[in-house]
Amino acid sequence: MREVVVVGAGLAGVRACASLRAQGYSGALTVVSDEAHLPYDRPPLTKQVVAGTLTEADIRLAGADDFGARWIRGTAAAGLDRDRRRVRLADGTELPYDGLVLATGAQARPWPGEVPPGGVLAVRGLDDVRRLRAAVDGGARDVVVVGAGFVGVELASSLSGLGLGIRVTLVEPLDGPLRALGGTVSGIVAAAARRAGVGLRLGTGVRGFRSDGERVTGAVLSDGTVLPAELVVVAIGMTPATGWLRGSGLSLVSGRVHCDERLFARTGGGAGASDPRIVVAGDVALCDAVCSPEGPVALEHWSNAAAQGELAGSNLLAGPGPAEPYEHVPSFWTSAFGLRIKSVGLPGTGDRAVVEAGDPATDAVVEAHYRGDRLVGAVTVNRGGLLTAYARRLRETRPAAPAA
């Protein structure tokens, strides 16, 4: 293998580069990024960077200058020709490859309707956080956050804690924040948000916006209520950055690249077929090794991107025969409103949650999630040290990947 192209310069892409070099690959290495910035860590953006406790320099990914790579920044991939083994860039450049790593991640899902010219934004990358901070530093005080998933909750927490007199309202169509975690955690987070002064509008959505012709002035809820808003942050999920792969012959499932348990990209060439020259890692991957009884489960976790990036690099170099299966137990953590929330496994795929330590009333709890009698995940609030035993149980009872 003489030429490897890595598309995506986030955590998964950087870890893939490091893994390739660590495994002895000395050939040409090209990294493509649609952002002009040096590689950086995303999880701190909505927490410490918004809060001002970390700077942009603090979140740079270490080691990116050590790969001896050719970096192409500020130019997106626009197409893939697998027959000719070429990646086409938005500027028309074509990059040949012997091996290809797909690590393009995901983009913030935009508001599906019309928005005012100013004052409505989504947060995914560093430029988005710069715009957010510019708005609040410029005097925006009535802020509406649409969506109470992880990003929305983190942003509501960070903005309310700035000490600038910002009035934050968190709007969520479901009956509580972080409902994906199930069990009692949503109620704990909701109570902590209210204590922090965040207004919660649960069980209702946003149907549109009002403006003065230039900037947003309000968010119109499903019930007709108008919330005053000088800034609206849309946090309604992510979409995988795979539009450029349409027509490539790779298997795209729910927008993600379907890959086998060794991270090789599946193709439309028949049952179980995969491309031995292409591996997938991070948010963009839908991997057979991460599955519930219903099939593969998409993950947008830091630890998953790191582990898949490392394995993708080594497996690409090894080839399909010696390649190792992906066996990482999913894990995740976040912090908001003074709570430290951690999980292992796939708690969202269970059918019942059991409090096994602590008390939700004290903001310290360990909750195990089961499907029937089988443990599928666990979530803790301010009791993260107890997750180790659950992670061990999940490793010991890992179900086999579904047959191709």
C-alpha positions as CSV (number, residue, x, y, z in Angstrom):
1,M,0.0,0.0,0.0
2,R,1.6,3.3,-1.2
3,E,-1.1,5.9,-0.9
4,V,-3.7,6.3,1.9
5,V,-6.3,9.0,1.9
6,V,-8.2,9.9,5.1
7,V,-11.3,12.0,4.5
8,G,-12.2,13.8,7.8
9,A,-9.9,15.4,10.3
10,G,-11.8,15.0,13.4
11,L,-10.9,12.5,16.2
12,A,-11.6,9.4,14.2
13,G,-9.5,10.6,11.2
14,V,-6.6,11.7,13.4
15,R,-6.6,8.4,15.4
16,A,-6.6,6.5,12.1
17,C,-3.6,8.4,10.9
18,A,-1.8,7.8,14.2
19,S,-2.6,4.1,14.0
20,L,-1.3,3.7,10.4
21,R,2.0,5.2,11.4
22,A,2.2,3.2,14.6
23,Q,1.7,0.0,12.6
24,G,4.6,0.9,10.4
25,Y,2.9,2.4,7.4
26,S,5.5,4.8,5.7
27,G,3.7,5.6,2.5
28,A,2.0,8.7,1.4
29,L,-0.8,9.9,3.7
30,T,-3.3,12.6,2.6
31,V,-5.8,14.1,5.0
32,V,-8.9,16.0,3.7
33,S,-10.9,18.3,5.9
34,D,-13.7,20.7,4.9
35,E,-12.7,22.9,7.8
36,A,-9.7,25.3,7.6
37,H,-8.8,24.8,11.3
38,L,-6.2,22.5,12.7
39,P,-7.8,19.3,14.1
40,Y,-9.6,19.9,17.4
41,D,-11.7,18.0,20.0
42,R,-15.5,18.6,19.6
43,P,-17.0,17.6,23.0
44,P,-15.6,20.7,24.9
45,L,-17.1,23.1,22.3
46,T,-20.6,23.1,23.9
47,K,-19.3,23.0,27.4
48,Q,-15.9,24.5,28.3
49,V,-15.4,26.6,25.2
50,V,-18.8,28.2,25.3
51,A,-18.3,28.7,29.1
52,G,-14.9,30.2,28.5
53,T,-13.0,27.8,30.7
54,L,-11.0,26.4,27.7
55,T,-9.6,28.3,24.8
56,E,-9.4,27.2,21.1
57,A,-5.8,26.3,21.6
58,D,-6.7,24.1,24.6
59,I,-8.8,21.7,22.4
60,R,-6.3,21.1,19.6
61,L,-5.9,17.4,19.0
62,A,-2.4,16.3,19.9
63,G,-0.1,14.6,17.4
64,A,-1.6,15.9,14.2
65,D,1.7,17.4,13.1
66,D,3.6,14.1,13.7
67,F,2.1,12.0,10.9
68,G,4.1,13.4,8.0
69,A,0.8,13.9,6.2
70,R,-0.2,16.1,3.4
71,W,-3.1,18.2,4.7
72,I,-5.9,19.6,2.5
73,R,-7.9,22.0,4.6
74,G,-11.0,24.0,3.7
75,T,-12.0,21.7,0.8
76,A,-14.7,19.1,1.1
77,A,-14.8,15.7,-0.6
78,A,-17.4,15.7,-3.4
79,G,-17.3,12.3,-4.9
80,L,-15.9,8.8,-4.8
81,D,-15.0,6.6,-7.8
82,R,-14.2,3.2,-6.5
83,D,-13.4,1.6,-9.8
84,R,-10.7,4.1,-10.5
85,R,-9.8,4.5,-6.8
86,R,-10.2,8.3,-6.8
87,V,-11.6,10.8,-4.3
88,R,-12.9,13.9,-6.0
89,L,-12.7,17.2,-4.1
90,A,-15.1,20.2,-4.4
91,D,-12.4,22.1,-6.3
92,G,-12.2,19.3,-9.0
93,T,-9.0,17.8,-7.7
94,E,-8.8,14.0,-7.7
95,L,-6.8,12.1,-5.1
96,P,-5.7,8.5,-6.0
97,Y,-5.7,6.0,-3.2
98,D,-4.7,2.4,-2.4
99,G,-6.5,2.6,1.0
100,L,-9.2,5.0,2.1
101,V,-10.5,5.9,5.5
102,L,-14.0,7.4,5.7
103,A,-14.3,9.6,8.8
104,T,-16.3,12.6,7.7
105,G,-18.5,12.6,10.8
106,A,-21.8,14.4,11.0
107,Q,-23.3,17.9,10.5
108,A,-25.8,19.7,12.6
109,R,-29.3,19.2,11.3
110,P,-30.5,22.5,10.0
111,W,-34.0,23.9,10.8
112,P,-36.3,22.4,8.2
113,G,-38.2,25.6,7.5
114,E,-37.7,29.3,6.9
115,V,-35.5,31.2,9.3
116,P,-34.8,34.9,9.8
117,P,-31.6,36.2,8.2
118,G,-29.9,36.6,11.6
119,G,-30.0,35.2,15.1
120,V,-30.8,31.5,14.4
121,L,-27.9,29.1,14.4
122,A,-26.9,25.5,15.0
123,V,-23.7,24.3,16.8
124,R,-21.5,21.6,15.5
125,G,-18.0,23.1,14.8
126,L,-15.7,25.7,16.1
127,D,-17.0,28.4,13.7
128,D,-20.5,27.8,15.1
129,V,-19.3,28.4,18.7
130,R,-17.5,31.6,17.6
131,R,-20.8,32.9,16.2
132,L,-22.7,31.8,19.4
133,R,-20.2,33.6,21.7
134,A,-20.2,36.7,19.4
135,A,-24.0,36.9,19.8
136,V,-24.1,36.6,23.6
137,D,-21.0,38.8,24.0
138,G,-22.8,41.3,21.8
139,G,-25.8,41.5,24.1
140,A,-28.2,38.7,23.3
141,R,-30.0,37.9,26.5
142,D,-33.2,36.0,25.6
143,V,-31.9,32.7,24.3
144,V,-34.1,29.8,23.1
145,V,-32.5,26.4,22.7
146,V,-34.6,24.1,20.5
147,G,-34.0,20.4,21.4
148,A,-33.1,18.9,24.7
149,G,-30.7,16.1,23.6
150,F,-27.1,16.1,24.6
151,V,-26.0,19.2,22.6
152,G,-29.1,21.3,23.6
153,V,-28.7,20.4,27.3
154,E,-25.0,21.1,27.3
155,L,-25.5,24.5,25.6
156,A,-28.4,25.5,27.9
157,S,-26.2,24.7,30.9
158,S,-23.1,26.6,29.6
159,L,-25.1,29.7,28.6
160,S,-27.0,29.9,31.8
161,G,-23.8,29.7,33.8
162,L,-22.0,32.5,32.0
163,G,-23.2,35.1,34.6
164,L,-24.2,37.6,31.9
165,G,-27.9,37.7,32.8
166,I,-28.9,35.4,29.9
167,R,-32.4,34.0,30.1
168,V,-32.4,30.5,28.6
169,T,-35.5,28.6,27.6
170,L,-35.1,24.9,26.6
171,V,-37.8,23.6,24.3
172,E,-38.3,19.9,23.8
173,P,-41.2,18.0,22.1
174,L,-40.7,15.0,24.4
175,D,-41.7,15.0,28.0
176,G,-38.1,15.5,29.3
177,P,-34.5,16.2,28.5
178,L,-32.1,13.4,27.5
179,R,-34.9,11.0,27.0
180,A,-32.6,8.8,25.0
181,L,-31.1,7.6,28.3
182,G,-34.4,6.5,29.6
183,G,-35.2,5.8,33.3
184,T,-34.9,8.5,36.0
185,V,-32.0,10.5,34.5
186,S,-34.3,12.8,32.5
187,G,-36.2,13.9,35.6
188,I,-32.9,14.5,37.4
189,V,-31.6,16.7,34.6
190,A,-34.9,18.6,34.4
191,A,-34.9,19.4,38.1
192,A,-31.2,20.6,37.9
193,A,-32.0,22.8,34.9
194,R,-34.8,24.5,36.7
195,R,-32.6,25.1,39.8
196,A,-30.1,26.7,37.4
197,G,-32.8,29.1,36.2
198,V,-33.4,27.5,32.8
199,G,-37.0,27.6,31.6
200,L,-38.3,24.3,30.3
201,R,-41.0,24.0,27.8
202,L,-41.6,20.2,27.5
203,G,-44.0,18.3,25.4
204,T,-44.1,21.1,22.8
205,G,-42.1,22.0,19.7
206,V,-41.3,25.1,17.8
207,R,-43.3,25.7,14.6
208,G,-41.6,28.9,13.4
209,F,-40.0,32.2,14.2
210,R,-40.8,35.9,14.4
211,S,-38.4,38.6,13.3
212,D,-38.0,42.3,12.7
213,G,-37.1,41.5,9.1
214,E,-33.4,41.1,9.9
215,R,-33.0,39.2,13.1
216,V,-35.1,36.8,15.1
217,T,-37.3,38.3,17.8
218,G,-39.3,35.3,19.0
219,A,-39.9,31.5,18.7
220,V,-43.4,30.4,18.1
221,L,-44.3,27.2,19.9
222,S,-46.7,24.5,18.8
223,D,-49.4,25.8,21.1
224,G,-49.1,29.3,19.8
225,T,-47.1,30.7,22.6
226,V,-44.3,33.2,21.5
227,L,-41.1,33.1,23.5
228,P,-39.0,36.3,23.2
229,A,-35.7,35.4,21.6
230,E,-32.7,37.5,20.5
231,L,-30.9,34.2,19.8
232,V,-32.2,30.8,18.8
233,V,-29.9,27.7,18.9
234,V,-31.2,24.8,16.9
235,A,-30.1,21.5,18.5
236,I,-32.3,18.9,16.7
237,G,-29.8,16.3,15.9
238,M,-27.1,15.4,13.4
239,T,-27.0,14.2,9.8
240,P,-24.1,12.0,8.6
241,A,-21.8,13.8,6.2
242,T,-22.2,11.2,3.4
243,G,-23.9,13.0,0.6
244,W,-20.7,12.9,-1.4
245,L,-20.8,9.1,-1.4
246,R,-24.1,8.7,-3.2
247,G,-23.5,6.8,-6.4
248,S,-20.3,5.2,-5.1
249,G,-21.7,1.8,-4.7
250,L,-21.2,1.8,-0.9
251,S,-24.1,0.7,1.3
252,L,-25.7,3.8,2.9
253,V,-28.2,3.0,5.7
254,S,-30.0,5.9,7.3
255,G,-27.4,8.1,5.8
256,R,-24.5,6.3,7.4
257,V,-21.9,4.0,5.8
258,H,-22.7,0.4,6.7
259,C,-19.5,-1.5,7.6
260,D,-18.8,-5.0,8.7
261,E,-17.5,-5.9,12.2
262,R,-13.9,-5.2,11.0
263,L,-14.9,-1.7,9.8
264,F,-14.6,-2.5,6.1
265,A,-17.3,-0.6,4.1
266,R,-20.1,-2.8,2.8
267,T,-21.1,-2.5,-0.8
268,G,-24.2,-3.2,-2.9
269,G,-22.3,-6.1,-4.6
270,G,-24.2,-8.9,-2.8
271,A,-24.9,-10.2,0.7
272,G,-21.9,-9.6,2.9
273,A,-19.7,-7.9,0.3
274,S,-17.3,-5.2,1.4
275,D,-14.6,-3.2,-0.1
276,P,-11.2,-4.3,1.3
277,R,-9.6,-0.9,0.5
278,I,-12.1,1.2,2.4
279,V,-12.6,1.4,6.2
280,V,-15.1,3.5,8.1
281,A,-14.8,5.2,11.6
282,G,-16.7,7.5,13.9
283,D,-20.1,9.2,13.6
284,V,-20.4,8.3,9.9
285,A,-20.2,4.5,10.6
286,L,-23.0,2.0,11.1
287,C,-21.1,-1.0,12.2
288,D,-22.3,-4.6,12.4
289,A,-20.3,-5.0,15.7
290,V,-22.4,-2.4,17.5
291,C,-25.9,-3.9,17.4
292,S,-29.1,-4.4,19.2
293,P,-31.5,-7.3,18.4
294,E,-33.0,-5.0,15.7
295,G,-29.6,-4.5,14.0
296,P,-26.7,-2.1,14.0
297,V,-26.9,1.0,16.2
298,A,-25.3,4.3,15.2
299,L,-23.1,6.0,17.9
300,E,-22.0,9.6,18.1
301,H,-19.6,9.2,21.1
302,W,-16.1,10.4,21.5
303,S,-14.8,7.0,22.8
304,N,-16.4,5.3,19.8
305,A,-14.7,7.6,17.3
306,A,-11.4,7.2,19.0
307,A,-11.5,3.4,19.2
308,Q,-12.9,2.9,15.6
309,G,-10.3,5.3,14.2
310,E,-7.4,3.3,15.8
311,L,-8.8,0.0,14.6
312,A,-9.7,1.3,11.1
313,G,-6.0,2.4,10.6
314,S,-4.6,-0.9,11.7
315,N,-7.2,-3.1,9.8
316,L,-6.7,-1.1,6.6
317,L,-3.0,-1.9,6.7
318,A,-3.5,-5.5,7.7
319,G,-6.2,-6.4,5.1
320,P,-9.5,-8.2,5.6
321,G,-7.9,-11.6,6.5
322,P,-5.9,-10.7,9.6
323,A,-8.1,-7.7,10.5
324,E,-9.5,-7.7,14.1
325,P,-13.2,-7.3,14.9
326,Y,-14.4,-4.1,16.7
327,E,-15.0,-5.1,20.3
328,H,-15.2,-1.7,22.1
329,V,-17.9,-1.4,24.7
330,P,-19.7,1.9,24.0
331,S,-19.2,4.6,26.6
332,F,-20.2,8.2,26.9
333,W,-20.1,11.1,29.4
334,T,-21.4,14.6,29.6
335,S,-21.8,17.3,32.3
336,A,-24.6,19.8,32.7
337,F,-26.1,21.8,35.6
338,G,-23.6,20.4,38.0
339,L,-24.3,16.8,37.1
340,R,-21.7,14.3,35.8
341,I,-23.6,11.8,33.6
342,K,-21.9,8.7,32.3
343,S,-23.1,5.6,30.4
344,V,-21.8,2.3,29.1
345,G,-23.3,-0.1,26.6
346,L,-26.6,0.8,24.8
347,P,-29.1,1.8,27.5
348,G,-31.5,3.2,24.9
349,T,-32.1,-0.3,23.5
350,G,-33.4,-1.8,26.8
351,D,-37.0,-2.4,27.8
352,R,-36.6,-1.7,31.5
353,A,-34.4,0.4,33.8
354,V,-33.6,-0.5,37.3
355,V,-32.1,1.9,40.0
356,E,-29.4,-0.3,41.5
357,A,-27.6,2.3,43.7
358,G,-28.2,5.7,45.0
359,D,-31.4,7.7,44.9
360,P,-32.7,10.0,42.1
361,A,-33.8,12.5,44.7
362,T,-30.2,13.1,45.7
363,D,-28.8,13.6,42.1
364,A,-26.6,10.5,42.6
365,V,-27.9,7.3,41.0
366,V,-26.8,4.2,39.1
367,E,-29.4,2.8,36.7
368,A,-29.0,-0.5,34.9
369,H,-30.9,-1.1,31.6
370,Y,-32.0,-4.6,30.7
371,R,-33.6,-6.3,27.7
372,G,-35.4,-9.2,29.3
373,D,-32.8,-10.5,31.7
374,R,-29.8,-9.4,29.7
375,L,-27.9,-6.2,30.7
376,V,-27.6,-3.9,27.7
377,G,-26.3,-0.7,29.4
378,A,-26.0,1.4,32.5
379,V,-26.2,5.1,33.3
380,T,-24.8,7.0,36.3
381,V,-25.3,10.5,37.6
382,N,-22.5,11.6,39.9
383,R,-21.6,7.9,40.6
384,G,-19.4,7.2,37.6
385,G,-16.9,5.1,39.5
386,L,-19.5,2.3,39.7
387,L,-19.6,1.9,35.9
388,T,-16.5,-0.3,35.7
389,A,-18.4,-3.4,36.9
390,Y,-21.1,-2.9,34.3
391,A,-18.6,-2.4,31.5
392,R,-17.0,-5.7,32.5
393,R,-20.4,-7.5,32.5
394,L,-21.2,-6.1,29.1
395,R,-17.8,-7.3,27.7
396,E,-18.5,-10.8,29.1
397,T,-22.0,-11.1,27.6
398,R,-21.4,-9.4,24.3
399,P,-23.9,-10.8,21.7
400,A,-22.6,-12.1,18.4
401,A,-22.9,-9.7,15.5
402,P,-25.8,-10.6,13.2
403,A,-25.0,-12.8,10.2
404,A,-24.3,-11.0,7.0
